[in-house]
Amino acid sequence: MRFNKGVIFILLGASFFGFTPIFAKMGFSYGYTLGQINIVQMIISSLLLWAFTLIKRSGFSGLNKKNVVQIMATGCFIGLTSIFYYASMQYLPASLAIILMFQFVWIGIILEWIFSKVKPSPVTILSIILILVGVFFASNILNGDIKGLPIKGIIFGILSAFTYAGFIFFSGKVAVNVDAWTRSSLMVTGSTILVIFIFMGDLPTILPLETNLLKSALGVSLFGAVLPPLFFAVGAPLVSGGIANILTSIELPIAILSASIILSETVTPLQWLGIVIILIAITLNELAPNITRLRKHQENRNDRLNN
């Protein structure tokens, strides 16, 4: 049996993304604001992605004034996700902020239902229920640990899930014929413009650029916006879409582990149970349609042989 290298590339890409909370929390611990971290990390991300795009000599065919604006507007969802996700971490443990952001899975299913008229199957509905059960355990509500936490931290976490789901939904529909690296660079450029506009008041405080701010923002940039797309771009064409989505869910346990080990956040066995339930739900939602198709194909084949 031949091993698929795409599996390794996607696992690495998703794993890298799981380390972003470490650098975000580090930046906050140094006393930097949400605006300072976001501005610097977006500028770094934009410069690095354009460098990769130009070095790779990615094509610009298929671009026009209309879809350039559409691509950059779609990229604004990246900036909003970054703002809400890291804002949530200012008030909540990183492990809880990650779990809240991961609700993009079922939110994305709802968006497909509303905008694309793709009605969820019974298996998909079961997956959504399992995800919500998983969140119930993973948030540690039973131990009362969620009580007393700032409500705005929870709101920011949920908002990050909505904007990330929006990014995934619209990025799969806008200018898909344009080179992936060119699209990614334009998206991050749009995101950078949005972040600078929102946090314009923080611009004068960035220069001269301090080492600790650069270190924090560079870590968030590399592990959040540069390395994951790089590895996904290489690995995604080598595996099916369903398998890719399942593999990217490794981001959740990696992020929780990094928060537990490096940030010394307590993660209880009940929370791990919730995380496992969420991962099972994602796997079920992705694999069930393929299993159904294979079963029908086998039944049709058997009918032909019997006739």
N, C-alpha and C positions, 0 to 999 in steps of 0.2 A: 504494500500500500504506500503510495507516494505522499509524502508530507507536504501540506500546503503552507508555504512561507507566509502567505497573507494573514494567516491566523496569528503568527508571531508579531507581525507589523501592527496589526490592529490592537492586540493586547498591549503592546508597548505604548502605542498612542494613547489609549484609554488610561493606562497606568500613569503616564506622565501627567494627564489632566487631574488625576487624583491628588497630586502634590501641591496644587495651587493654593489650597487653604493655608498651608504652612507659611508661604511667603506673604500672603495677605495679612495673616495674624502677626507676622514678624514686623511688617511695615507699621501696623497699628501700635505695636509694642514700642516702636521707636518714636511714637508720637506724631506720625504723619497722618494727614487727613485722607478721607475717602477720595477727594478730588485730586490731591497730589499723586496718590498711588495710581489712580486710573489714568490721569493725563500722561504720566511718564511711561506706564506700561503700554498704553495704546500707541504712543509715538514710536516706542521701541519695536512693537509688533509690526506696525506699518512699514517701518524701514527694513526690518529683517525679511518680511514676506515679499516686499518689492525686490529686495536683493536676490532672494531665491528665484523669483519670477524672471528677472532679467538674466541671471546666470544660467538658468535652465532654458532661456530663450523661448519662453512660452509665447504662443501666438496671440494676436489681438483680433483675429478674424471673428466676425459675428458681432462685434461691438458697434453700437451706434449711440447717439445722444440719449435716446429713450431708455435703452436697457442699461446704460451706464448709471443713469439716475436710479433705475429700479434696483440694480445690484447694490449701489451705495445705500439706498434706503433700507434694503433688507439687512445690510450690515449694521444698521443702527440697532437692530435687535441684539447684536453681540454686545454693543456698548451698554445698552440698558440692562442686559443680563449681568454684565460685570459690575455695574453700579449697584443693582439690587442684591446680588449674591454677596458681594463684599460688605455692603451695608448691613446685611443680615448678620454677618460674622462680627460686626462691631458690638452687637447686643446679645448674640446667642453663642453657645458652644459651636465650634466648626462642624462637629458631627451632626448636630440638629439642622444647621443651615444647609448642609449637603443633602440630608434626607428631604427637606422641604423643596430644594431645587430639583430633586430627582422626580418630583411629581409631574415633570414635563412629559413623562411617558403617557399617562392617562389623559392629560390635558391635550396632547397632540392627537389622540384618538378622537376627542370631542371636536377639535378643530377640523379634522377630516370629515366628520359627520356634518358639521354646520356648513363648511365652505365647499366641500367636494361631494356632499351628499352620499358619502360612503357610510352606510349604516353599520354599527358595530355588530359582529357576530356574537352568538351566545358565549363562545370561548373568550372573546375580547371583553365582554361584560364581566365574565367570571374573573378575568385577569385584573380588571379595574377594582373589583371588590377585594381581591387578594392584596393588591397594592395598598388599598386603604387600610386593610387589616394589618398589613406589614408596617405601615406608618404609625398605627395605633401603638404597636409594641415598640417600634424603633424610637419613637419620641419619648419613651419612658413615662408616659402619662400615669401608668398604674402605680409608679413609685412617687408620684406627685412632683417629680423634678421639673416639670414644665411650668408649674405654678410659680408665680413671682417673676417669670421671665418677661421682659418688655414686649408688649403686644406688637410694637412697630418692627421688632426684629422678625417676628413670625410673618407679619405682612410683607416685609421686604423679601423674605425667603419664598413665599408663595408667588410674589410678583416676578421673581427671578425664574420660577418654573414656567409661568405664562410667557414671558419674553423669550425664553430658550425654546419653548415649544413653537412659538411664532417664528423664530429664526429657522428651525428645522423644517417647518411647514413651507414657508415662502422660499427658502433657499433651494428647495427641490423643484420649484416651479418657475423661477426667474432665470432667463438666459442660460439654460442648461447646455446649450450648444457651444458656449464660450469655454475656453481652456480653464480647467479647475483652479490653477494657480493664479491666473489673471483675475478670476472671479473672487477668490479669497483675498487677494491684495486690494481689490476695489471695495470689498465688503469692510475690511478693516479700516480702509481710508475713510469710508462713510462713518464708521463707528468712532474713529478718532476725531473727526469734525464735530460729531454730536457731543462727545465727552468734553472737548475743549469749550464748546458753546455752553454746556450746562455748568461747568466748573471754571468759568472764565475768571472769577474772582480769585481762584487759587494760582493762576498763572504767574503773577509776580513773585510768589513765594517759592517757586521751583528752582529758580536760578539765584545764586550758583548751586548747581546740582550736587547734593551731598552724597557721600559714598553709601550710606545706609539706605537712602531712598532709591538710589540706582540699583543697589543689590536686591532690595525687595521687589521693585518694579521689574527688573530683569528676570527674576525668578518666576514671577507671575506671568510675564510675557512668554518666556520660553516654554514653560510647562502648561500654559493655558492656551496661547494663540499661535504658537509657531511649531513646536514639535508634534503635537497631536495631528494637525492637518497634514504635516509632512509625512507622517507614518500612515495616516488614513489614506492619503493619496496614492501611496505605494501599495498598501494592503487591500483596500476596498475592491479593486478590480479583480482580485484573485479569489474572492469568496462571494457567496450569495448575499443579498441584502439582509435577509433574515438572520443569517449566521453573524454578519457584521454587527447588527444591532444587539444580539445576545452578547457578543464578545465585548462590545463597548460598555456593557453594564458592569464590567469588572471595576470601572471607575469608582463605583459606590463603596465596595469593601476596601479598596486601596485607600480612598480618601478617609474612611472611618479609621482604618488601621494607622494611617499617618497621623491623624488627630490624636489617637490613643497613645501611640508610642512617642512621637516627637513633641506634640503639644501637651502630653500628659493628661488628656481628657479621659474621664472614666466612661467606659462603654460596658454596660451590664450584659449578662447572658440573655436577658429578655430582649434587649435591643438587638443583639446579634440574631436572635430568632426572627425579629421583624425584618431585618436586612435580608436574611435568607428567604423569607416569604416574598419580599419584593422581587428578588432575583428569580425565584421560581415563577412568579407571575409574568415577568418579562419573557422568560424562556418559553412558557406555555403559549403566550400570545404570538410569539414569532414562529414556533415550531408547529403548532396545531394546524394551520392552513396547509403546510407542506405535507404533514402526515395524512391529512384528509385527501389531498390530491394524489398522493402515492397509493392510498387505499383504493380510491376510485379507479386509478389507472390499472391497478392489479385486478380489480373486479372486472373491468372491461376486457382485460387480456384473458382472464379465465373464461369469460362468456364467449369470446371468439374461439378459444380452443375447444370449448365444449360443443360449440355449434359446427 
